Amino acid sequence: MTERVGKRIGLRLIRLLKPRKIPQATGAAMRSGDVKRRTNETDIAVKLVLDGTGKAEIATGIGFFDHMLDLFARHSLIDLSIGVKGDTHIDDHHSVEDAGIALGEALKAALGDKTGIRRYADVHLAMDETLTRVAIDVSGRPFLVFRTQFRAEKIGTFDTELVREFFQAFAMNAGITLHVETLYGDNAHHIAESCFKGLARALRIALEVDPREGGRVPSTKGAL
């Protein structure tokens, strides 16, 4: 093999191995949201991509909450990055609530005018002995019905009442109607996890673009 041929093959290998950007489908805009929220109590950064694969980078300083947000990303297939610095020396309340606010704002930004989405979804999520029903309407009209009770006040060091606080903050700021009802269950961890997974799975359906909509907003009003 001559030196010239060797260089040519080497250059070809470099081009083949060089990472390439995967082109977006023609006419498909990336649905993404990027929110920073800073108060005297918390400093939060959220980035998400709705049409992702469920990749997650979560650091809230609250172990159980990290776990819930990680599985939320995985089951919704939303790529999600959340960083939270909060006054956890007081308790976890502000960090959890404000993370819900920022995540809701990021989701709302990513949806834009909601053109073409399926809008409605409902899921029954089984988690061992627990069954939770989640129904959503991506309506632009925020509302929460939360019929879930915990027999334990804490999961590790996490206050179980904060599950509702997160769902309230998320629904109000995402602009969605959200119904969550645990039909039965005993284990507090299973109940909380079924709520987060149920929300994730319902969003995965409702936020999907329906090709039959033909680019319309799914409402007789023409706007959501």
C-alpha positions as a Python dict, from the first residue, in 0.01 Angstrom:
ca = {
    (1, 'M'): (0, 0, 0),
    (2, 'T'): (145, 338, -102),
    (3, 'E'): (164, 627, 142),
    (4, 'R'): (-89, 825, -66),
    (5, 'V'): (-344, 541, -62),
    (6, 'G'): (-295, 498, 311),
    (7, 'K'): (-367, 867, 376),
    (8, 'R'): (-679, 851, 157),
    (9, 'I'): (-818, 553, 352),
    (10, 'G'): (-733, 724, 681),
    (11, 'L'): (-922, 1038, 584),
    (12, 'R'): (-1222, 831, 477),
    (13, 'L'): (-1230, 653, 815),
    (14, 'I'): (-1212, 985, 998),
    (15, 'R'): (-1513, 1112, 802),
    (16, 'L'): (-1711, 796, 872),
    (17, 'L'): (-1633, 797, 1244),
    (18, 'K'): (-1693, 1169, 1293),
    (19, 'P'): (-2023, 1223, 1483),
    (20, 'R'): (-2295, 1358, 1260),
    (21, 'K'): (-2609, 1549, 1350),
    (22, 'I'): (-2925, 1357, 1280),
    (23, 'P'): (-3144, 1582, 1066),
    (24, 'Q'): (-3492, 1673, 1186),
    (25, 'A'): (-3782, 1553, 976),
    (26, 'T'): (-3877, 1810, 717),
    (27, 'G'): (-4112, 2067, 865),
    (28, 'A'): (-4086, 1921, 1218),
    (29, 'A'): (-3994, 2180, 1479),
    (30, 'M'): (-3835, 2059, 1801),
    (31, 'R'): (-4082, 2094, 2086),
    (32, 'S'): (-3862, 2205, 2373),
    (33, 'G'): (-3882, 2420, 2684),
    (34, 'D'): (-3612, 2592, 2889),
    (35, 'V'): (-3704, 2761, 3217),
    (36, 'K'): (-3498, 2919, 3492),
    (37, 'R'): (-3671, 3016, 3816),
    (38, 'R'): (-3494, 3187, 4103),
    (39, 'T'): (-3643, 3304, 4433),
    (40, 'N'): (-3515, 3356, 4787),
    (41, 'E'): (-3603, 2991, 4851),
    (42, 'T'): (-3497, 2804, 4537),
    (43, 'D'): (-3282, 2826, 4226),
    (44, 'I'): (-3414, 2596, 3953),
    (45, 'A'): (-3325, 2518, 3592),
    (46, 'V'): (-3542, 2292, 3374),
    (47, 'K'): (-3487, 2185, 3015),
    (48, 'L'): (-3705, 1936, 2830),
    (49, 'V'): (-3770, 1795, 2485),
    (50, 'L'): (-4115, 1645, 2436),
    (51, 'D'): (-4021, 1418, 2145),
    (52, 'G'): (-3729, 1252, 2320),
    (53, 'T'): (-3634, 906, 2442),
    (54, 'G'): (-3672, 952, 2817),
    (55, 'K'): (-3317, 1061, 2898),
    (56, 'A'): (-3292, 1226, 3238),
    (57, 'E'): (-3043, 1434, 3433),
    (58, 'I'): (-3202, 1503, 3770),
    (59, 'A'): (-3044, 1668, 4075),
    (60, 'T'): (-3289, 1815, 4325),
    (61, 'G'): (-3106, 1730, 4645),
    (62, 'I'): (-3401, 1510, 4746),
    (63, 'G'): (-3336, 1144, 4677),
    (64, 'F'): (-3693, 1015, 4653),
    (65, 'F'): (-3800, 1312, 4440),
    (66, 'D'): (-3508, 1247, 4204),
    (67, 'H'): (-3634, 891, 4167),
    (68, 'M'): (-3988, 1008, 4084),
    (69, 'L'): (-3869, 1260, 3823),
    (70, 'D'): (-3633, 1006, 3668),
    (71, 'L'): (-3913, 755, 3614),
    (72, 'F'): (-4142, 1037, 3497),
    (73, 'A'): (-3893, 1111, 3216),
    (74, 'R'): (-3846, 744, 3131),
    (75, 'H'): (-4216, 664, 3100),
    (76, 'S'): (-4320, 985, 2924),
    (77, 'L'): (-4024, 963, 2681),
    (78, 'I'): (-3959, 1330, 2755),
    (79, 'D'): (-3589, 1418, 2767),
    (80, 'L'): (-3558, 1603, 3095),
    (81, 'S'): (-3290, 1797, 3280),
    (82, 'I'): (-3372, 1944, 3622),
    (83, 'G'): (-3135, 2109, 3866),
    (84, 'V'): (-3263, 2239, 4199),
    (85, 'K'): (-3088, 2425, 4477),
    (86, 'G'): (-3333, 2480, 4759),
    (87, 'D'): (-3366, 2554, 5127),
    (88, 'T'): (-3384, 2187, 5223),
    (89, 'H'): (-3231, 2276, 5561),
    (90, 'I'): (-3584, 2395, 5639),
    (91, 'D'): (-3773, 2117, 5459),
    (92, 'D'): (-3836, 1988, 5106),
    (93, 'H'): (-4157, 2180, 5042),
    (94, 'H'): (-4023, 2478, 4847),
    (95, 'S'): (-3795, 2265, 4630),
    (96, 'V'): (-4071, 2021, 4532),
    (97, 'E'): (-4338, 2286, 4470),
    (98, 'D'): (-4109, 2518, 4273),
    (99, 'A'): (-3979, 2227, 4064),
    (100, 'G'): (-4341, 2153, 3975),
    (101, 'I'): (-4394, 2516, 3877),
    (102, 'A'): (-4083, 2527, 3656),
    (103, 'L'): (-4156, 2189, 3496),
    (104, 'G'): (-4511, 2299, 3418),
    (105, 'E'): (-4388, 2624, 3264),
    (106, 'A'): (-4133, 2436, 3050),
    (107, 'L'): (-4399, 2193, 2927),
    (108, 'K'): (-4635, 2479, 2839),
    (109, 'A'): (-4358, 2657, 2648),
    (110, 'A'): (-4271, 2341, 2457),
    (111, 'L'): (-4633, 2286, 2350),
    (112, 'G'): (-4675, 2630, 2195),
    (113, 'D'): (-5026, 2661, 2047),
    (114, 'K'): (-5083, 2284, 2090),
    (115, 'T'): (-5131, 2229, 1719),
    (116, 'G'): (-5199, 1868, 1624),
    (117, 'I'): (-5173, 1706, 1969),
    (118, 'R'): (-5407, 1428, 2080),
    (119, 'R'): (-5500, 1639, 2384),
    (120, 'Y'): (-5685, 1377, 2592),
    (121, 'A'): (-5555, 1063, 2760),
    (122, 'D'): (-5631, 836, 3051),
    (123, 'V'): (-5429, 555, 3205),
    (124, 'H'): (-5479, 291, 3474),
    (125, 'L'): (-5135, 230, 3626),
    (126, 'A'): (-5079, -86, 3830),
    (127, 'M'): (-4793, -96, 4080),
    (128, 'D'): (-4802, -425, 4271),
    (129, 'E'): (-5102, -395, 4509),
    (130, 'T'): (-5175, -37, 4401),
    (131, 'L'): (-5391, 87, 4114),
    (132, 'T'): (-5403, 455, 4017),
    (133, 'R'): (-5610, 620, 3747),
    (134, 'V'): (-5480, 934, 3574),
    (135, 'A'): (-5682, 1132, 3320),
    (136, 'I'): (-5568, 1454, 3153),
    (137, 'D'): (-5693, 1719, 2916),
    (138, 'V'): (-5424, 1948, 2774),
    (139, 'S'): (-5683, 2220, 2765),
    (140, 'G'): (-5514, 2542, 2867),
    (141, 'R'): (-5754, 2542, 3165),
    (142, 'P'): (-5558, 2435, 3473),
    (143, 'F'): (-5740, 2220, 3727),
    (144, 'L'): (-5642, 1940, 3963),
    (145, 'V'): (-5853, 1668, 4121),
    (146, 'F'): (-5629, 1461, 4348),
    (147, 'R'): (-5796, 1170, 4527),
    (148, 'T'): (-5499, 985, 4668),
    (149, 'Q'): (-5431, 913, 5032),
    (150, 'F'): (-5117, 787, 5200),
    (151, 'R'): (-5120, 572, 5512),
    (152, 'A'): (-4767, 686, 5597),
    (153, 'E'): (-4657, 1047, 5644),
    (154, 'K'): (-4310, 984, 5505),
    (155, 'I'): (-4129, 774, 5248),
    (156, 'G'): (-3783, 771, 5398),
    (157, 'T'): (-3738, 1142, 5475),
    (158, 'F'): (-3980, 1258, 5203),
    (159, 'D'): (-4317, 1398, 5317),
    (160, 'T'): (-4592, 1216, 5128),
    (161, 'E'): (-4812, 1528, 5129),
    (162, 'L'): (-4561, 1683, 4888),
    (163, 'V'): (-4680, 1450, 4610),
    (164, 'R'): (-5001, 1651, 4588),
    (165, 'E'): (-4810, 1979, 4611),
    (166, 'F'): (-4602, 1880, 4308),
    (167, 'F'): (-4906, 1775, 4103),
    (168, 'Q'): (-5088, 2097, 4194),
    (169, 'A'): (-4794, 2318, 4093),
    (170, 'F'): (-4735, 2123, 3773),
    (171, 'A'): (-5098, 2123, 3656),
    (172, 'M'): (-5153, 2494, 3728),
    (173, 'N'): (-4842, 2604, 3541),
    (174, 'A'): (-4864, 2356, 3252),
    (175, 'G'): (-5223, 2464, 3191),
    (176, 'I'): (-5370, 2115, 3200),
    (177, 'T'): (-5674, 1958, 3360),
    (178, 'L'): (-5543, 1668, 3566),
    (179, 'H'): (-5735, 1402, 3757),
    (180, 'V'): (-5544, 1157, 3977),
    (181, 'E'): (-5720, 892, 4183),
    (182, 'T'): (-5566, 595, 4359),
    (183, 'L'): (-5839, 331, 4353),
    (184, 'Y'): (-5662, 112, 4608),
    (185, 'G'): (-5318, 57, 4754),
    (186, 'D'): (-5126, 14, 5078),
    (187, 'N'): (-4757, 85, 5028),
    (188, 'A'): (-4679, 459, 5022),
    (189, 'H'): (-4386, 418, 4782),
    (190, 'H'): (-4604, 223, 4539),
    (191, 'I'): (-4884, 480, 4560),
    (192, 'A'): (-4652, 774, 4488),
    (193, 'E'): (-4478, 590, 4206),
    (194, 'S'): (-4807, 491, 4044),
    (195, 'C'): (-4913, 858, 4042),
    (196, 'F'): (-4592, 977, 3873),
    (197, 'K'): (-4584, 689, 3625),
    (198, 'G'): (-4953, 735, 3549),
    (199, 'L'): (-4898, 1104, 3476),
    (200, 'A'): (-4601, 1020, 3255),
    (201, 'R'): (-4786, 757, 3054),
    (202, 'A'): (-5091, 980, 3007),
    (203, 'L'): (-4877, 1273, 2891),
    (204, 'R'): (-4695, 1044, 2648),
    (205, 'I'): (-5028, 982, 2474),
    (206, 'A'): (-5186, 1326, 2504),
    (207, 'L'): (-4882, 1522, 2382),
    (208, 'E'): (-4823, 1302, 2080),
    (209, 'V'): (-4887, 1467, 1744),
    (210, 'D'): (-5184, 1303, 1571),
    (211, 'P'): (-5128, 1293, 1192),
    (212, 'R'): (-5503, 1281, 1133),
    (213, 'E'): (-5540, 1627, 1287),
    (214, 'G'): (-5365, 1770, 982),
    (215, 'G'): (-5202, 2049, 1181),
    (216, 'R'): (-5524, 2165, 1346),
    (217, 'V'): (-5571, 2258, 1711),
    (218, 'P'): (-5787, 1980, 1865),
    (219, 'S'): (-6078, 2203, 1965),
    (220, 'T'): (-6394, 2333, 1797),
    (221, 'K'): (-6294, 2675, 1933),
    (222, 'G'): (-5981, 2671, 1715),
    (223, 'A'): (-5758, 2749, 2012),
    (224, 'L'): (-5656, 2594, 2344),
}
